[in-house]
Amino acid sequence: METKTMYCLLGLAAMVVFYVWRVCNYLWFEPKKKEKFLRSQGIKGSSYRFIIGDLKEIVKMTKEAKSKPMSLSNDIAPRVSPFFYKCLTTYGKICFTWMGPKLMVCITEPAMVREILNNHYQFQKSRGGNPLSKLFAKGIFDTEGDQWVKHRKIINPAFHVEKIKHMMPAFYVSCREMIDKWEEMLVNKSSCEVDVWPYLETFTRDVISRTAFGSSYEQGRKIFELQTENAKLLIKAFQSVYFPGYRFICPKYMRFNRFVPTKRHKRMKEIDREVRELIRSIINKRIALIEAGETSKNDLLGILLDSSYKYVKEHENKSYGLSIEEVVEECKLFYFAGQETTRNMLVWTMVLLSQHIDWQIRAREEVLHVFGKNIPDIDGLNQLKTVSMIFNEVLRLYPTGSVLKRLIHKETKVGNLNLPANTLIQVDSLFLHHDRDIWGNDAKEFNPERFSKGKICFTWMGPKLMVCISEPAMAREILNNYYQFQKSRGGNPLSKLVVKGIFDAEGDQWVKHRKIINPAFHVEKIKHMLPAFYVSCREMIDKWEEMLLDKSSCEVDVWPYLETFTSDVISRTAFGSSYEQGRKIFELQTENAKLLMKAFQSVYFPGYRFNRFVPTKRHKRMKEIDREVRALIRSIINKRVALIEAGETSNDDLLGILLDSNYKYSKELENKSYGLSIEEVVEECKLFYFAGQETTGNTLAWTMVLLSQHIDWQTRAREEVLHVFGKSKPDIDGLNQLKTISMILNEVLRLYPPVSVLRRLIHKETKVGNFTLPANTLIQVSPLFLHHDRDIWGDDAKEFNPERFSKGISHVTKGQASYIPFGGGPRICIGQNFGMLEAKMALAMILQNFSFELSSSYSHAPHDMFTLQPQFGAHLILHKL
Ligand code: HEM
C-alpha cells in the first residue's frame, strides 16, 4: 500500500474512533456523569430524564412555543422560555441542564438569587460566548472583579440623580418629536391605528444620542444607526449557527465559524470600525476642550471624561483612568443598555394600559393633576406615584432583562448546592416575577396596586438629599455597616449639651467607647440593679396607693409618674450611693432637654443655623445648666476615683463599672491616655439619662394604655404575674419566666417604637440596595413603618396582638430586619436588657397592685419629640386590687 493511502486510511480510522468515542460519550458516559452529579445534589428518581435536557431540546421547544398563538390574558412564560417553564413547573425552583458538556443551573429561589447577585467576585458575568457579540456590547457590561469596580466608580457620577436632572430637556425634546409625528397622523381625524413600537424605538434612541453626546448629537445619531444595523446582523449570526450534529464533529472549535469571513461578518467588523472612528473623533474633540479648560458636564460623555480625569488625579497615575478605547466601549454600551430596555418597558406599558383602561384613566388623572398641560419637570415627575406603580408592575410582568447569566470559575456553594467549576448560572427574573408563592394568586395579572406602598422614598432637606427606608434588607445593610453609615451629627450644636457620649462617637472612637461601656450592661451586672428597680417602682406605687386611700378607684395621668420612675432608676443605677446628687443632675438634664425642645421649635428662619450661637436667655440658661451638671458629675467621679485609688471600689452601679472597665482598658493597653478621659465619662453619664429614661418611660406608658384598651390581655398578664410571684417581690428568675409579659412588651415596642427613626449619614458615595447615593445623603431607617407594614406583619399589622410573638421574635421576623425597636447591627441599643428588665419589673408590680382602664379624658395622640410620647399624657382610672 502506498504511504499516502496508508495515511489516509489511518486518518479515516482515527476519525471513526473519535466519532464512535463521541457517540458513546454522548449516549453513555455523559448521562452517567450527569446522573451521578444530580444524585450528589439530592435529586432522585424519574426526574433525571427531563432535567438532562440539551440545547437541541431547548431550541425545538422554543420553536414550537413561538408557532402557537397566544391571547393577551395568557401567561407569557411558556412562550418566552418553554424549556425552563416545563422544568421549573415540574421540578421546583432550581433546575439543571447541560449546554453540551457545560452544566447550567436555572435558579428562581429569592434567597439564592440574592446570594448570587450580591457576590460579583465569585459569580461573574458569563462571557466568552459568541465573539461577534463583543463588537456590539462590551464596556462595563463585560468587565469583572477589580476592573469592574474601577469602571463602575468612574461611570457612577454620570447617573447621579443630580446629573440626570439636567438631561430632562433631552428627554422632553425627543418625546415631543414623537408626539408631533402622532399628532400629524391625526390632523383631520380623531383616531388612527399606529404601530407604536418603531416610534418608541426612535424616541429612546434619540434620548441616548442626545444625553450621551450632547452637542455632538447628530454624530451620535449616526453612531446609533450603525449600532442598530450591527445588532440586527448579530441576531442573524446567532440564528444561523445551529446545525444538527455539530456537537459530534468539533464542538469546541465551532466558535471559529464566527471568524469565517462571510459577507455578514465582514460588514459587522466594518461597522464596528466606523463606529469607533466616530466616537473617537467626538472624544478627541472633547479632550481638546477639557485641556483648554472648557469642560461640558451636561452629557454622559462629558461626565464620564471628567470622572475618569478626577480618578486619574486621585490615584496620581494616568494609567488608572479609562483609556480612550474603554471610553469608546462605554459609549457603545450606553446605546445597547439604555435604549432597548426603556423602549421595551414603554411599549409593554402602552399595551397593558390599552388593555386596562381603568389604570390608563388613573394615570392620566394623576399626570393632569400634577402638570396640567405644562411641560413635565423633575419635581412633578417625582410625585407621580400611580405612574411609578404602573412601571413597576410592567417591569414585573415583562422584565426586559428576563435572564441574568453568571459563571463560576471554581467549585462554589450556593444555598445547599455544591456546583462544580465552569457551571453556568441562569437567574430567571421572569419566573421570579411570576411566582405565585411570592406574589400571590394574582401573580400573572396586571395589578399595579401591589406596588402602592413605596418602601423607599426620596426627599430634599434644602440641598441635602434624604432617603427614607422601610425595607428590611436595606435596613439591615445600613445598620450593619456602621463605618459607612455613620450617625448623622452636626445638626443643632445645642443638642450636644444634652446628648453626646457614645451616641455621638463614630469609627474607632465608638469602638473604644463601646468596649469600655459594654461590661456595665452585662446581664450579670444588671441583675444587681434589681433592688434599685424595685425601690423606685415601690415609691411610685406608694404614691398611687395614697391616692386610693379612701376610694376604690381614681383617675391618674400615669405618664409623669412613669417618667419619674425611670429617671429614679437611672439615678440609682448610675450613681448608686450618690443617688441624691444623681437625682439633682437628672432634674437639671430634664430642664435642659425641655429648653432644647423649645429651641428646636423656635429656630427656623433663613440663616437659622447661626442663631443657635446667639446669647439669648434660653441659650445662656442651657449652658449654665450644662456647667452645673458637669461640675456635679465631676465631683461624684473624683470621689469615686479617690476610692478606687484607695482600693475601695464599688462595682454595683453603672459609674463604678464604667470606671473599673476604663481602668482595665488603660492597663491592658499600658497607656493611660487610651481609656476614657474624665470629660468623656461625664458625657456617658449624661447620656445614660437621656437614652435610658425616656425610652423605657414611653414603653411603660404605651403598655398601660394598650392594656387598658385590651382588658383580656391585662387579665392574662396579671394571671401570669400572680402565678409566678403571688404578692411577693419580683426576683430575676421569676421575671425571666414571664412569657406573656414579654410578648406584650414586644408588641408594644412594635406598635410604638420609642425611637421611631434611626438617622444615618454617608460621607462618600455609597451603594444601598440598588441605589447609588451621593456623599452627604441623610438616611432615615424607620422602625415605625417597618413595624406597621402589612406585607411583613399581615392584615392585622396595625392591631395589638401580642400572640404573634408567642414563638419568639425570630419566628415572626424569619431573620429579617423587620423588627428593630432597639436598632440593629453593632450599634444596637446597649441598654436593651436593662430597659426590658426594668419594664418587666414595673409592669409586674403594677399588675400585682392595680387594675386599670382608659379614662374618658384620655386623648390618643402619639407624637414624636425625640422619642414617641403620648402628647396629652396617659389618663387612666386605677382600681386598687
Ligand atoms: C425600651 C427601652 C429602649 C429602647 C426602645 C431603646 C432604643 C434604642 C435604639 C433604637 C438605639 C439605636 C439608635 C441608633 O441606631 O441610631 C439605642 C441606642 C442606645 N441606647 Fe437604647 N433604648 C432603650 C433603653 C436604653 C437604656 C435603658 C439605656 C441605658 C441605660 C440605653 C442606652 C443606649 C445607648 C448608650 C445607645 C447608643 C449605643 C451606641 O451607639 O453604640 N437604651 N437605643
Residues whose N, C-alpha, C, O or C-beta is under 5 A from the ligand:
A	BS01	HEM	I502 F503 F688 A691 G692 T695 T696 T699 P754 V755 L758 R759 I820 P821 F822 G823 P826 R827 I828 C829 I830 G831 Q832 F834 G835
